[in-house]
Amino acid sequence: MSRQICTAVDRKEETRLAARLQQARRAYADLLLSLPEPWRTRVLLDDPDGPKLGHKWPLRRLEVAHRRVRECLEWPDCPPVLQEAALHKRQIDKAREAIIVQNLFLVIHLAGSFPPRGRPSPDLVQEGSIGLMMAVERFDWQLGYRFSTYAVWWIRQSMYRALADTRLIRLPSRIEKGMATLSRAVVELSHSLGRAPTKKELSAETGLPLKKVTELLNVPRDADPLESFDAEDDRSGFLRWLSDSPLRAIMERDLRAKVMKGLNALPHREQTIVRLHFGIGVDRTHTLQEIGSFLGLCRERVRQIERDAVRAIYETIFPT
């Protein structure tokens, strides 16, 4: 199936489009290098050495330069050569789009070969399309191999990274790739053997060392939550246990003692403001305006004193 999809695009057409894209990129870069001053400086302000790379000039940086070309085209005294730049840019976009469209079936096929692990297939197709665009930018048809062969690596790499981003604890891409390879081997061997494969059988099937297979099998698949929010789950989670345990009361008592120790270390005015505002040792909490009227201070000054006092208490409890 993979070979059928990879050969669906005619190789001569594939090479012709890649050559056209490369020629258009080189012509665009050479044209910008030939611009007279000060137009060259205006267009290449952010990337003066970019066109020197020729057809290897990254398309992202080329797009930035072309935005400046479009701005210069609105000037009444712009050189006519900039009109040719716009023509070359249209040729770049047309060839690039043709290569991408012709190889979208390859992206869909590769997305379907991935086991479902937190990412639906449409998302994988989207991520794979990003890898396909990267392959289009970096492909050199003169090296003699097919574009589809070259693009497979970029597409898969983009999908592996997307799958890695769905985990709460992100794993390196090499680990994700190894886990995917191992998962496919487990499925294939389970069907052929009629039982779960052993580690030695997985090692022989994947070509991975036995130690590496053991390491990949021991990688946790998902993170366990501290608390279950399922209404039908009557098991007591960690947070539920903590709220009902004596440990919570001990922690609260210890924190209260540290707060009071930090509060008593403050000067009298700072103590008074904190106690009145938070209702510590008094019948109710007081507003900053009420405290200011009581102490003969403005509301903003009371706020500043309270901010510094709270910071001093925090530093007493959690010294750096």
Secondary structure per residue as TSV (DSSP state, phi and psi in degrees):
chain	resnum	aa	ss	phi	psi
A	1	M	-	360.0	-44.0
A	2	S	H	-62.7	-39.9
A	3	R	H	-67.4	-36.8
A	4	Q	H	-64.1	-41.2
A	5	I	H	-70.7	-40.0
A	6	C	H	-65.6	-29.7
A	7	T	T	-96.9	6.4
A	8	A	S	-65.9	-30.2
A	9	V	S	-89.6	128.8
A	10	D	-	-63.4	133.2
A	11	R	H	-65.9	-38.0
A	12	K	H	-64.9	-41.3
A	13	E	H	-65.2	-40.0
A	14	E	H	-60.9	-46.3
A	15	T	H	-66.6	-39.0
A	16	R	H	-63.1	-42.8
A	17	L	H	-67.3	-41.5
A	18	A	H	-64.1	-39.8
A	19	A	H	-66.4	-39.9
A	20	R	H	-63.6	-41.4
A	21	L	H	-63.6	-44.1
A	22	Q	H	-63.9	-42.8
A	23	Q	H	-64.8	-40.8
A	24	A	H	-66.3	-38.7
A	25	R	H	-66.1	-41.6
A	26	R	H	-66.5	-41.6
A	27	A	H	-64.8	-38.7
A	28	Y	H	-64.5	-44.4
A	29	A	H	-64.9	-43.5
A	30	D	H	-63.8	-36.6
A	31	L	H	-65.4	-42.0
A	32	L	H	-67.0	-33.4
A	33	L	H	-67.6	-26.2
A	34	S	T	-88.6	0.7
A	35	L	-	-65.2	141.2
A	36	P	-	-75.1	157.6
A	37	E	T	-77.1	149.2
A	38	P	T	-88.7	9.1
A	39	W	H	-66.2	-36.3
A	40	R	H	-63.0	-41.3
A	41	T	H	-66.2	-38.5
A	42	R	H	-64.5	-42.0
A	43	V	H	-74.9	-40.1
A	44	L	T	-104.0	33.0
A	45	L	S	-60.2	-42.8
A	46	D	S	-88.0	-15.3
A	47	D	-	-148.5	69.1
A	48	P	T	-66.8	-25.6
A	49	D	T	-98.6	-0.1
A	50	G	G	-59.6	-49.2
A	51	P	G	-62.7	-19.0
A	52	K	G	-66.2	-17.7
A	53	L	G	-77.7	-10.3
A	54	G	G	66.7	-130.9
A	55	H	G	-72.9	-8.2
A	56	K	G	-92.1	4.6
A	57	W	S	-62.8	119.3
A	58	P	-	-56.2	137.1
A	59	L	H	-63.5	-31.0
A	60	R	H	-63.6	-42.8
A	61	R	H	-72.7	-32.2
A	62	L	H	-64.1	-37.5
A	63	E	H	-64.1	-38.4
A	64	V	H	-62.3	-43.8
A	65	A	H	-64.9	-36.5
A	66	H	H	-70.2	-29.4
A	67	R	H	-61.7	-37.9
A	68	R	H	-70.2	-32.5
A	69	V	H	-61.5	-45.0
A	70	R	H	-62.1	-36.6
A	71	E	H	-66.2	-40.3
A	72	C	H	-68.6	-28.7
A	73	L	H	-64.2	-20.7
A	74	E	T	-81.5	-10.7
A	75	W	S	-77.3	141.4
A	76	P	T	-69.1	-25.9
A	77	D	T	-105.6	23.3
A	78	C	-	-69.2	144.9
A	79	P	-	-68.6	146.8
A	80	P	T	-62.2	-22.0
A	81	V	H	-62.7	-23.6
A	82	L	H	-67.5	-27.0
A	83	Q	H	-63.9	-37.0
A	84	E	H	-66.0	-34.1
A	85	A	H	-61.3	-42.0
A	86	A	H	-63.5	-36.4
A	87	L	H	-65.6	-44.8
A	88	H	H	-63.3	-35.4
A	89	K	H	-66.5	-38.2
A	90	R	H	-64.9	-36.5
A	91	Q	H	-66.5	-39.2
A	92	I	H	-61.1	-49.3
A	93	D	H	-63.3	-39.9
A	94	K	H	-66.8	-46.6
A	95	A	H	-66.3	-40.8
A	96	R	H	-63.2	-45.5
A	97	E	H	-63.9	-38.1
A	98	A	H	-63.9	-42.2
A	99	I	H	-64.8	-41.8
A	100	I	H	-64.8	-47.0
A	101	V	H	-62.9	-40.3
A	102	Q	H	-68.1	-19.7
A	103	N	T	-111.5	12.6
A	104	L	H	-66.4	-30.9
A	105	F	H	-64.0	-30.7
A	106	L	H	-65.1	-40.3
A	107	V	H	-63.8	-43.9
A	108	I	H	-63.0	-42.1
A	109	H	H	-63.6	-45.2
A	110	L	H	-66.7	-34.8
A	111	A	H	-65.4	-36.4
A	112	G	H	-70.7	-20.0
A	113	S	T	-82.1	-10.0
A	114	F	S	-84.0	137.4
A	115	P	-	-68.1	143.1
A	116	P	-	-67.5	114.8
A	117	R	S	-138.1	68.8
A	118	G	S	86.9	-3.3
A	119	R	-	-129.4	120.8
A	120	P	-	-67.1	158.9
A	121	S	H	-58.2	-41.4
A	122	P	H	-57.4	-36.3
A	123	D	H	-67.7	-39.1
A	124	L	H	-66.0	-37.8
A	125	V	H	-62.3	-40.7
A	126	Q	H	-64.5	-44.7
A	127	E	H	-65.6	-39.8
A	128	G	H	-64.0	-32.9
A	129	S	H	-65.0	-33.3
A	130	I	H	-65.0	-42.0
A	131	G	H	-63.2	-36.8
A	132	L	H	-62.4	-41.4
A	133	M	H	-66.2	-35.6
A	134	M	H	-63.7	-39.9
A	135	A	H	-65.4	-39.3
A	136	V	H	-60.4	-39.4
A	137	E	H	-69.2	-34.0
A	138	R	H	-100.7	-5.6
A	139	F	-	-71.8	137.0
A	140	D	-	-121.2	106.1
A	141	W	G	-67.4	-20.5
A	142	Q	G	-72.4	-11.9
A	143	L	G	-77.2	-14.5
A	144	G	S	101.3	-11.8
A	145	Y	S	-97.7	166.9
A	146	R	-	-77.6	152.1
A	147	F	H	-65.7	-42.1
A	148	S	H	-61.1	-37.3
A	149	T	H	-63.5	-41.4
A	150	Y	H	-71.0	-37.0
A	151	A	H	-73.8	-25.2
A	152	V	H	-56.4	-43.3
A	153	W	H	-63.2	-44.9
A	154	W	H	-64.9	-39.6
A	155	I	H	-65.8	-47.9
A	156	R	H	-63.9	-39.8
A	157	Q	H	-61.8	-41.2
A	158	S	H	-65.1	-38.5
A	159	M	H	-68.7	-40.5
A	160	Y	H	-60.2	-42.7
A	161	R	H	-66.8	-36.6
A	162	A	H	-64.5	-41.2
A	163	L	H	-65.9	-36.1
A	164	A	H	-65.7	-33.2
A	165	D	H	-72.3	-15.9
A	166	T	T	-81.0	-13.6
A	167	R	S	-81.7	145.7
A	168	L	S	-64.7	-37.6
A	169	I	S	-110.9	109.0
A	170	R	-	-73.8	137.9
A	171	L	-	-106.2	154.2
A	172	P	-	-59.6	150.7
A	173	S	H	-61.8	-32.2
A	174	R	H	-66.2	-34.6
A	175	I	H	-69.2	-43.2
A	176	E	H	-60.8	-41.3
A	177	K	H	-65.1	-42.1
A	178	G	H	-64.4	-38.6
A	179	M	H	-65.7	-38.8
A	180	A	H	-65.6	-42.7
A	181	T	H	-62.0	-42.6
A	182	L	H	-66.5	-38.7
A	183	S	H	-63.2	-42.3
A	184	R	H	-64.1	-39.2
A	185	A	H	-66.5	-37.0
A	186	V	H	-62.8	-44.0
A	187	V	H	-64.2	-46.6
A	188	E	H	-65.3	-44.9
A	189	L	H	-69.3	-34.0
A	190	S	H	-64.2	-38.4
A	191	H	H	-69.5	-41.3
A	192	S	H	-77.3	-33.9
A	193	L	H	-92.8	-22.1
A	194	G	S	76.9	15.3
A	195	R	S	-156.2	172.9
A	196	A	-	-73.0	132.8
A	197	P	-	-73.4	153.7
A	198	T	-	-83.8	171.1
A	199	K	H	-65.3	-37.9
A	200	K	H	-65.3	-39.0
A	201	E	H	-66.6	-38.4
A	202	L	H	-66.2	-38.0
A	203	S	H	-64.2	-42.4
A	204	A	H	-67.9	-36.1
A	205	E	H	-72.0	-41.1
A	206	T	H	-92.1	-18.0
A	207	G	-	79.2	10.0
A	208	L	-	-89.3	148.1
A	209	P	-	-60.8	151.8
A	210	L	H	-59.5	-37.3
A	211	K	H	-64.3	-38.1
A	212	K	H	-68.9	-39.1
A	213	V	H	-61.1	-44.4
A	214	T	H	-61.9	-41.0
A	215	E	H	-63.2	-43.0
A	216	L	H	-68.8	-36.3
A	217	L	H	-68.2	-25.2
A	218	N	T	-89.8	-2.8
A	219	V	S	-69.5	126.7
A	220	P	-	-63.9	132.3
A	221	R	S	-75.6	-42.1
A	222	D	S	-139.3	156.8
A	223	A	-	-88.1	138.2
A	224	D	-	-86.8	130.7
A	225	P	-	-72.4	152.7
A	226	L	S	-68.4	-24.7
A	227	E	S	-144.5	137.4
A	228	S	-	-90.4	135.1
A	229	F	-	-105.6	14.9
A	230	D	-	-79.7	123.3
A	231	A	T	-64.4	-27.8
A	232	E	T	-86.0	-5.7
A	233	D	-	-90.2	109.6
A	234	D	-	-93.6	8.4
A	235	R	S	-75.0	146.0
A	236	S	-	-86.1	118.1
A	237	G	-	-78.9	177.6
A	238	F	H	-64.8	-44.6
A	239	L	H	-65.2	-37.3
A	240	R	H	-65.9	-39.4
A	241	W	H	-66.1	-39.5
A	242	L	H	-65.3	-37.7
A	243	S	H	-68.4	-26.3
A	244	D	H	-99.8	-1.4
A	245	S	S	-94.5	157.9
A	246	P	H	-63.0	-20.2
A	247	L	H	-61.2	-36.9
A	248	R	H	-63.9	-43.5
A	249	A	H	-63.6	-37.7
A	250	I	H	-66.7	-42.6
A	251	M	H	-64.2	-41.6
A	252	E	H	-66.1	-41.1
A	253	R	H	-65.0	-40.3
A	254	D	H	-66.6	-41.2
A	255	L	H	-66.1	-39.5
A	256	R	H	-62.8	-39.8
A	257	A	H	-65.6	-39.3
A	258	K	H	-67.7	-37.8
A	259	V	H	-64.2	-44.6
A	260	M	H	-65.2	-35.9
A	261	K	H	-64.4	-44.3
A	262	G	H	-66.6	-35.8
A	263	L	H	-66.8	-42.7
A	264	N	H	-69.0	-19.2
A	265	A	T	-82.1	-8.5
A	266	L	S	-79.4	157.9
A	267	P	-	-61.4	164.5
A	268	H	H	-60.9	-42.9
A	269	R	H	-65.9	-43.5
A	270	E	H	-63.1	-40.6
A	271	Q	H	-60.3	-45.3
A	272	T	H	-61.1	-44.4
A	273	I	H	-63.3	-46.4
A	274	V	H	-65.0	-43.6
A	275	R	H	-64.7	-41.5
A	276	L	H	-70.6	-40.5
A	277	H	H	-69.6	-39.7
A	278	F	H	-98.9	3.1
A	279	G	T	69.3	36.3
A	280	I	S	-91.4	112.6
A	281	G	S	78.9	7.6
A	282	V	S	-125.8	172.8
A	283	D	S	-76.7	-22.6
A	284	R	S	-157.3	169.3
A	285	T	-	-81.7	154.4
A	286	H	-	-123.3	148.9
A	287	T	-	-78.2	164.9
A	288	L	H	-63.9	-34.4
A	289	Q	H	-65.3	-42.2
A	290	E	H	-64.7	-41.5
A	291	I	H	-66.1	-40.4
A	292	G	H	-62.2	-40.8
A	293	S	H	-64.1	-36.9
A	294	F	H	-70.0	-39.7
A	295	L	H	-96.9	-4.5
A	296	G	T	75.4	34.3
A	297	L	-	-123.0	158.0
A	298	C	-	-77.4	163.3
A	299	R	H	-62.6	-41.2
A	300	E	H	-65.3	-37.9
A	301	R	H	-66.9	-37.4
A	302	V	H	-62.9	-41.6
A	303	R	H	-61.9	-41.1
A	304	Q	H	-65.4	-43.3
A	305	I	H	-64.0	-42.2
A	306	E	H	-63.7	-41.1
A	307	R	H	-59.8	-46.4
A	308	D	H	-66.4	-35.7
A	309	A	H	-67.9	-43.7
A	310	V	H	-63.7	-38.0
A	311	R	H	-64.7	-38.9
A	312	A	H	-65.1	-38.9
A	313	I	H	-66.1	-41.7
A	314	Y	H	-62.0	-42.0
A	315	E	H	-68.8	-25.8
A	316	T	H	-72.3	-38.5
A	317	I	H	-76.6	-43.1
A	318	F	S	-119.9	75.3
A	319	P	-	-65.6	141.1
A	320	T	-	-86.1	360.0
